[in-house]
Amino acid sequence: MAQPDDEDNVFDDVCQSIREATDRGDNTFNVSHTHILSVFPEDIKLLKNTVSVLHIDNNYQLCKLPPAIGDLTKLTWLNLSYNHLAELPAEIGRLKNLMRLHVNNNLLNSLPIEIWNLKQLEELLADSNQLKAVPTGVLEMPQLKKIYLDNNPLLTPEDIVEGFEEKVPPPPAVGDCSLTRQKFTQCFIHVSFHDLCGVPKVDYIH
């Protein structure tokens, strides 16, 4: 079993790597296969002026990302796969240039609604998590071409009928998902669509 001092050392090493990458002006940064790092340092914000590709993957104890990750607005690819994340910070919605978001093989039980602010997003990998539903705002993402949601405990039509009020979040107060759904007609998508029981004209991503 890892000792606290070991994790402190890894944390310090990551902070040092961030500072060095900042000094060099690197546009790619990787933190992978650190088996005892549970919380990522706030120092990640130091990379905001240079890094466009960020890999924080295969860190099997990593369960928390700092809100400062939202400062990295130059990011085009964020890879958070194969960690131990149960949630994503809402600040991810500030990554206005993000084109690829990989959060597969974590413990996510939801995606932040702010994800629909990622208007440049083309690829969303969220398979192998604990997702039961996806924010309807995903249908507002005009550039999205690929979305992977397989191997999640997604709600079925039977779940919706048996426990609509308890299991399904309320639909947005405004917006027409039946129209925005048309944006997916030329996408490669690993989900199917169903009408949300009791809510006419609002599609449910299954």
Contacts in CASP RR format, 6 or more apart in sequence:
PFRMAT RR
TARGET T0000
AUTHOR 0000-0000-0000
METHOD contacts of the structure
MODEL  1
MAQPDDEDNVFDDVCQSIREATDRGDNTFNVSHTHILSVFPEDIKLLKNT
VSVLHIDNNYQLCKLPPAIGDLTKLTWLNLSYNHLAELPAEIGRLKNLMR
LHVNNNLLNSLPIEIWNLKQLEELLADSNQLKAVPTGVLEMPQLKKIYLD
NNPLLTPEDIVEGFEEKVPPPPAVGDCSLTRQKFTQCFIHVSFHDLCGVP
KVDYIH
2 35 0 8 1.000
2 36 0 8 1.000
2 61 0 8 1.000
6 36 0 8 1.000
7 36 0 8 1.000
7 37 0 8 1.000
7 38 0 8 1.000
10 34 0 8 1.000
10 36 0 8 1.000
10 37 0 8 1.000
11 37 0 8 1.000
11 39 0 8 1.000
11 41 0 8 1.000
14 31 0 8 1.000
14 34 0 8 1.000
14 37 0 8 1.000
14 40 0 8 1.000
14 41 0 8 1.000
14 43 0 8 1.000
15 41 0 8 1.000
15 43 0 8 1.000
17 29 0 8 1.000
17 31 0 8 1.000
18 29 0 8 1.000
18 41 0 8 1.000
18 43 0 8 1.000
18 44 0 8 1.000
18 46 0 8 1.000
18 47 0 8 1.000
19 43 0 8 1.000
19 46 0 8 1.000
21 29 0 8 1.000
21 47 0 8 1.000
21 50 0 8 1.000
21 51 0 8 1.000
22 46 0 8 1.000
22 47 0 8 1.000
22 50 0 8 1.000
25 50 0 8 1.000
26 47 0 8 1.000
26 50 0 8 1.000
26 51 0 8 1.000
27 50 0 8 1.000
27 51 0 8 1.000
27 52 0 8 1.000
27 53 0 8 1.000
28 51 0 8 1.000
28 52 0 8 1.000
28 53 0 8 1.000
28 54 0 8 1.000
28 55 0 8 1.000
29 47 0 8 1.000
29 51 0 8 1.000
29 53 0 8 1.000
29 54 0 8 1.000
29 55 0 8 1.000
30 55 0 8 1.000
31 37 0 8 1.000
31 40 0 8 1.000
31 55 0 8 1.000
31 56 0 8 1.000
31 59 0 8 1.000
32 55 0 8 1.000
32 56 0 8 1.000
32 57 0 8 1.000
32 58 0 8 1.000
32 59 0 8 1.000
33 58 0 8 1.000
33 59 0 8 1.000
34 59 0 8 1.000
34 62 0 8 1.000
35 59 0 8 1.000
35 60 0 8 1.000
35 61 0 8 1.000
36 61 0 8 1.000
37 59 0 8 1.000
37 61 0 8 1.000
37 62 0 8 1.000
38 61 0 8 1.000
38 62 0 8 1.000
38 63 0 8 1.000
38 64 0 8 1.000
38 84 0 8 1.000
39 62 0 8 1.000
39 63 0 8 1.000
39 64 0 8 1.000
39 66 0 8 1.000
40 56 0 8 1.000
40 62 0 8 1.000
40 64 0 8 1.000
40 65 0 8 1.000
40 66 0 8 1.000
40 69 0 8 1.000
41 66 0 8 1.000
42 66 0 8 1.000
42 68 0 8 1.000
44 66 0 8 1.000
44 68 0 8 1.000
44 69 0 8 1.000
44 71 0 8 1.000
44 72 0 8 1.000
45 66 0 8 1.000
45 68 0 8 1.000
45 69 0 8 1.000
45 71 0 8 1.000
45 72 0 8 1.000
47 54 0 8 1.000
47 72 0 8 1.000
48 71 0 8 1.000
48 72 0 8 1.000
48 73 0 8 1.000
48 74 0 8 1.000
49 74 0 8 1.000
50 74 0 8 1.000
51 72 0 8 1.000
51 74 0 8 1.000
51 75 0 8 1.000
52 74 0 8 1.000
52 75 0 8 1.000
52 76 0 8 1.000
52 77 0 8 1.000
52 97 0 8 1.000
53 75 0 8 1.000
53 76 0 8 1.000
53 77 0 8 1.000
54 72 0 8 1.000
54 75 0 8 1.000
54 77 0 8 1.000
54 78 0 8 1.000
54 79 0 8 1.000
55 79 0 8 1.000
56 62 0 8 1.000
56 65 0 8 1.000
56 78 0 8 1.000
56 79 0 8 1.000
56 80 0 8 1.000
56 83 0 8 1.000
57 79 0 8 1.000
57 80 0 8 1.000
57 81 0 8 1.000
57 82 0 8 1.000
57 83 0 8 1.000
57 102 0 8 1.000
58 81 0 8 1.000
58 82 0 8 1.000
58 83 0 8 1.000
59 82 0 8 1.000
59 83 0 8 1.000
59 84 0 8 1.000
60 82 0 8 1.000
60 83 0 8 1.000
60 84 0 8 1.000
61 84 0 8 1.000
62 83 0 8 1.000
62 84 0 8 1.000
62 85 0 8 1.000
63 83 0 8 1.000
63 84 0 8 1.000
63 85 0 8 1.000
63 86 0 8 1.000
63 107 0 8 1.000
64 85 0 8 1.000
65 80 0 8 1.000
65 85 0 8 1.000
65 88 0 8 1.000
65 89 0 8 1.000
66 89 0 8 1.000
67 89 0 8 1.000
67 90 0 8 1.000
67 91 0 8 1.000
68 91 0 8 1.000
69 78 0 8 1.000
69 89 0 8 1.000
69 91 0 8 1.000
69 92 0 8 1.000
70 89 0 8 1.000
70 91 0 8 1.000
70 92 0 8 1.000
70 93 0 8 1.000
70 94 0 8 1.000
70 95 0 8 1.000
71 91 0 8 1.000
71 94 0 8 1.000
72 95 0 8 1.000
73 94 0 8 1.000
73 95 0 8 1.000
73 96 0 8 1.000
73 97 0 8 1.000
74 97 0 8 1.000
75 95 0 8 1.000
75 97 0 8 1.000
75 98 0 8 1.000
76 97 0 8 1.000
76 98 0 8 1.000
76 99 0 8 1.000
76 100 0 8 1.000
76 120 0 8 1.000
77 98 0 8 1.000
77 99 0 8 1.000
77 100 0 8 1.000
77 102 0 8 1.000
78 92 0 8 1.000
78 95 0 8 1.000
78 98 0 8 1.000
78 100 0 8 1.000
78 101 0 8 1.000
78 102 0 8 1.000
79 100 0 8 1.000
79 102 0 8 1.000
80 88 0 8 1.000
80 101 0 8 1.000
80 102 0 8 1.000
80 103 0 8 1.000
80 106 0 8 1.000
81 102 0 8 1.000
81 103 0 8 1.000
81 104 0 8 1.000
81 105 0 8 1.000
81 106 0 8 1.000
81 125 0 8 1.000
82 104 0 8 1.000
82 105 0 8 1.000
82 106 0 8 1.000
83 105 0 8 1.000
83 106 0 8 1.000
84 106 0 8 1.000
84 107 0 8 1.000
85 103 0 8 1.000
85 106 0 8 1.000
85 107 0 8 1.000
85 108 0 8 1.000
86 106 0 8 1.000
86 107 0 8 1.000
86 108 0 8 1.000
86 109 0 8 1.000
86 130 0 8 1.000
87 108 0 8 1.000
87 109 0 8 1.000
87 110 0 8 1.000
87 112 0 8 1.000
88 103 0 8 1.000
88 108 0 8 1.000
88 111 0 8 1.000
88 112 0 8 1.000
89 112 0 8 1.000
90 112 0 8 1.000
90 113 0 8 1.000
90 114 0 8 1.000
91 114 0 8 1.000
92 101 0 8 1.000
92 112 0 8 1.000
92 114 0 8 1.000
92 115 0 8 1.000
92 118 0 8 1.000
93 112 0 8 1.000
93 114 0 8 1.000
93 115 0 8 1.000
93 117 0 8 1.000
93 118 0 8 1.000
94 114 0 8 1.000
94 117 0 8 1.000
95 118 0 8 1.000
96 117 0 8 1.000
96 118 0 8 1.000
96 119 0 8 1.000
96 120 0 8 1.000
97 120 0 8 1.000
98 118 0 8 1.000
98 120 0 8 1.000
98 121 0 8 1.000
99 120 0 8 1.000
99 121 0 8 1.000
99 122 0 8 1.000
99 123 0 8 1.000
99 143 0 8 1.000
100 121 0 8 1.000
100 122 0 8 1.000
100 123 0 8 1.000
101 115 0 8 1.000
101 118 0 8 1.000
101 121 0 8 1.000
101 123 0 8 1.000
101 124 0 8 1.000
101 125 0 8 1.000
102 123 0 8 1.000
102 125 0 8 1.000
103 111 0 8 1.000
103 124 0 8 1.000
103 125 0 8 1.000
103 126 0 8 1.000
103 129 0 8 1.000
104 125 0 8 1.000
104 126 0 8 1.000
104 127 0 8 1.000
104 128 0 8 1.000
104 129 0 8 1.000
104 148 0 8 1.000
105 127 0 8 1.000
105 128 0 8 1.000
105 129 0 8 1.000
106 128 0 8 1.000
106 129 0 8 1.000
107 129 0 8 1.000
107 130 0 8 1.000
108 126 0 8 1.000
108 129 0 8 1.000
108 130 0 8 1.000
108 131 0 8 1.000
109 129 0 8 1.000
109 130 0 8 1.000
109 131 0 8 1.000
109 132 0 8 1.000
110 131 0 8 1.000
110 132 0 8 1.000
110 133 0 8 1.000
111 126 0 8 1.000
111 131 0 8 1.000
111 134 0 8 1.000
111 135 0 8 1.000
112 135 0 8 1.000
113 135 0 8 1.000
113 137 0 8 1.000
115 121 0 8 1.000
115 124 0 8 1.000
115 135 0 8 1.000
115 137 0 8 1.000
115 138 0 8 1.000
115 141 0 8 1.000
116 135 0 8 1.000
116 137 0 8 1.000
116 138 0 8 1.000
116 140 0 8 1.000
116 141 0 8 1.000
118 141 0 8 1.000
119 141 0 8 1.000
119 142 0 8 1.000
119 143 0 8 1.000
120 143 0 8 1.000
121 141 0 8 1.000
121 143 0 8 1.000
121 144 0 8 1.000
122 143 0 8 1.000
122 144 0 8 1.000
122 145 0 8 1.000
122 146 0 8 1.000
123 144 0 8 1.000
123 145 0 8 1.000
123 146 0 8 1.000
123 147 0 8 1.000
124 138 0 8 1.000
124 144 0 8 1.000
124 146 0 8 1.000
124 147 0 8 1.000
124 148 0 8 1.000
125 146 0 8 1.000
125 147 0 8 1.000
125 148 0 8 1.000
126 134 0 8 1.000
126 147 0 8 1.000
126 148 0 8 1.000
126 149 0 8 1.000
126 152 0 8 1.000
127 148 0 8 1.000
127 149 0 8 1.000
127 150 0 8 1.000
127 151 0 8 1.000
127 152 0 8 1.000
127 190 0 8 1.000
128 150 0 8 1.000
128 151 0 8 1.000
128 152 0 8 1.000
129 151 0 8 1.000
129 152 0 8 1.000
130 152 0 8 1.000
130 153 0 8 1.000
131 149 0 8 1.000
131 152 0 8 1.000
131 153 0 8 1.000
131 154 0 8 1.000
132 152 0 8 1.000
132 153 0 8 1.000
132 154 0 8 1.000
132 155 0 8 1.000
132 167 0 8 1.000
133 154 0 8 1.000
133 155 0 8 1.000
133 168 0 8 1.000
133 169 0 8 1.000
133 204 0 8 1.000
133 205 0 8 1.000
134 149 0 8 1.000
134 191 0 8 1.000
134 205 0 8 1.000
136 171 0 8 1.000
136 172 0 8 1.000
136 177 0 8 1.000
136 202 0 8 1.000
136 203 0 8 1.000
136 204 0 8 1.000
136 205 0 8 1.000
137 172 0 8 1.000
138 144 0 8 1.000
138 147 0 8 1.000
138 205 0 8 1.000
139 177 0 8 1.000
139 180 0 8 1.000
139 181 0 8 1.000
139 183 0 8 1.000
139 184 0 8 1.000
139 203 0 8 1.000
139 205 0 8 1.000
140 180 0 8 1.000
141 183 0 8 1.000
142 183 0 8 1.000
144 183 0 8 1.000
144 184 0 8 1.000
144 187 0 8 1.000
145 186 0 8 1.000
145 187 0 8 1.000
145 188 0 8 1.000
146 187 0 8 1.000
146 188 0 8 1.000
146 189 0 8 1.000
146 190 0 8 1.000
147 187 0 8 1.000
147 189 0 8 1.000
147 190 0 8 1.000
147 191 0 8 1.000
148 190 0 8 1.000
149 190 0 8 1.000
149 191 0 8 1.000
149 205 0 8 1.000
150 190 0 8 1.000
154 206 0 8 1.000
155 167 0 8 1.000
155 168 0 8 1.000
155 204 0 8 1.000
155 206 0 8 1.000
156 206 0 8 1.000
157 194 0 8 1.000
157 197 0 8 1.000
157 206 0 8 1.000
159 167 0 8 1.000
160 167 0 8 1.000
160 168 0 8 1.000
160 194 0 8 1.000
160 196 0 8 1.000
160 197 0 8 1.000
160 204 0 8 1.000
161 197 0 8 1.000
164 197 0 8 1.000
164 198 0 8 1.000
168 196 0 8 1.000
168 204 0 8 1.000
171 177 0 8 1.000
171 196 0 8 1.000
171 199 0 8 1.000
171 202 0 8 1.000
176 201 0 8 1.000
177 201 0 8 1.000
177 202 0 8 1.000
177 203 0 8 1.000
178 201 0 8 1.000
178 202 0 8 1.000
178 203 0 8 1.000
181 193 0 8 1.000
181 203 0 8 1.000
191 205 0 8 1.000
191 206 0 8 1.000
192 206 0 8 1.000
193 203 0 8 1.000
193 204 0 8 1.000
193 205 0 8 1.000
193 206 0 8 1.000
194 203 0 8 1.000
194 204 0 8 1.000
194 206 0 8 1.000
195 202 0 8 1.000
195 203 0 8 1.000
195 204 0 8 1.000
196 202 0 8 1.000
196 203 0 8 1.000
196 204 0 8 1.000
END
